[in-house]
Amino acid sequence: MRRILAIAAFAALTLAVAAPARAQLGGAPPPMPDGDGKAVVTVACSQCHTLGVTLSMRAAKDGWRQQVYDMVLRGAQLTAPEADQVIDYLATYFGPGSKLAEAAGEPVALPAGAGKDLVEANCMTCHEARRLTGVKRSRKEWEGIVARMVHLGAPANAEDAKKIVAYLDAQFGKN
């Protein structure tokens, strides 16, 4: 009886772990603009996750370089010239202020509220609104995310960061 329970528990654990991996690997890629590097991005990035994960991000060239190198360290199969090509493509078409990835779906607007202007000025430079509206987080989680973004270069000062957290918690917080 113990053996059957152990096998059943192992099977359930395997299915639970595999479900998120299948979710990341599934789905049709969003439309991508033609350009030097499109094919390499399509193949290299979709080996581990959907292109939507990559294309929902916004970063300047240095930010994309850091992200691509991190992915190479995690196993992305890119040569140095291919990595440079990917970085250039992503910085060109998915750099700060680009709305190309959001154009793949219905545009998402942030709800009105105190601090919305700060979120738009500090967060929407690098991220599309869908990245904020897609999940509920606790105030503590929002505080950690905002602190990390300020550390990475978001232009918010300490007072603005508190207002951003308050807005995010009010609009997208866990109750």
N, C-alpha and C positions, 0 to 999 in steps of 0.2 A: 504494500500500500504506500509506504514512504517513497518508493522508487517512482510510482505513478505520479504522486504529488510533486516530486522533484522535477520530473519530466514536464509535467503540465506547467509548473512555475517557470521553468526555463523557456518553454514555448511562448508563454504569455510575455515574458520579459523580452524575448527576441522580437516578437511582433510589436511591442510598445516602442522599442528602440528603433526598429526599421521604419515605422510609420513616418516620423519626421524626415528621415533621409529620403524616403520615396516622395514626400511632399516637396522637398527642395529640388529633387531631380525632375519632377514632372512639369507639365505645362508648356505651352507654346511660347517661344521667345517673343518679346515685344519687338515692334519694328525698330530697326536701327538705321541711322543715316549711312549712305554709302560713303566710303572713305578708306584711305590706306590704313589697314589694321582691323577693319570690320570682321574679316574672316578669322583672323587670329583670335580676336576677342570672343567671337561666337564659339569657337572650338575650345579654347583654353578655359574660359570662365564657366562654360556649361558642363564641364567634366565633374564638378562637385556641387553646383547649385544652379538654380535657374538664372537666366540673364536678368530677370527682374530684380534680383538681389543686387547685382552689380549696377544696373542702370538706374536704380532708385537713389544712388549716391551722387553727390556733387563734390568735386574737389578740384583745386588748382593742380598744376603739373606736379608740384612737390608732394601733394597729398596722394595723388594717384600713384606716384613712384613708390611711396611708402606702402600703399595698399598692395600694389603688384608685387613688390619684393616680399611682403609678408606672405602673399599667396604662393610665391615660388618656394619660400621656406617651408610652407605647408604641403608642398608637393605639386604645385602647378607646373606643367611641363612646358617651359618656355626657354628658348635660348636668349642670350643677352640682346641680340638685335630684335627678336620678337617682343621681348619685354619693353624695349624702347618704343616699338611700334604701337603696342597696346597702350602704353602711357600717353603717347602723343594723341592717339585716337580718342581715348577717354577724356583727356584734358580739353581737346578741341570741342567734342560734342556733348560732354557731360561735366563741364567745368562749372564754376560758380555762376549762377544766374540762368543756366541753360534750362529750358523747359521741354526738351525733346522727349525725355522719358515719360513725363507726365502727359504728353500729347498722345501717348499710346492708349490711355484710358480717359475717362471723364475727368475734367479738371476738378480738383478738390479745393474748396474755399475754407479758410479757418473761420470758426464762429466768432461773432463779435464778443468783446469783453476787454476789461482793463488788462493791458499788457500785450494785446494782439499786435500792435505796431512794433513792439520790441521783438516779438517772435519773428515777425516778417523781416525786420531789419537784421536780426542776428542769426536766425536759423534757416530762413528760406534762401539765403545766399548760397548755401551748400546743399540743402535738402529740399525735396518737394514736400508739399503739405501732406500728401498721402502717408509719408513716413511718420508723421505725428498722429494723424487721425486713425490709423489702423489698429492701434492697440491701447488698452487702458493700463496705466501704471500707477503705482503708489506715489505719494509725495516724495518719499525717500528715494525711490527710483528716479523720479524726475530731477531731484536735487543732484544725484550722482551723475546723471547724463549731462545736465547743464554744466556742472563743475568740470566734467571731462572735456566738453566742447570749449569752454572758456580756456582751459589749459592748452587745448589744441589750436587756439587762435581766434575763437569767436570774440568779436569786439566788445562784448558786454562787460560793464564794470560790476562790482559786487552788488550794488543796489539794483541795477537792471537785471542781474541774474536772479535775484529774489523775486522780482516782479514777473520774470519769465516763468519761473517755477510756479508761482501762484496762478498764473494764467493756465499753464499746462495742467496743473492739478485740478483747477476748477473745470476745465473743458474736457480733459482726457484722463482724469484721475480715477482710481479704483475707489468705490464707495464702501 
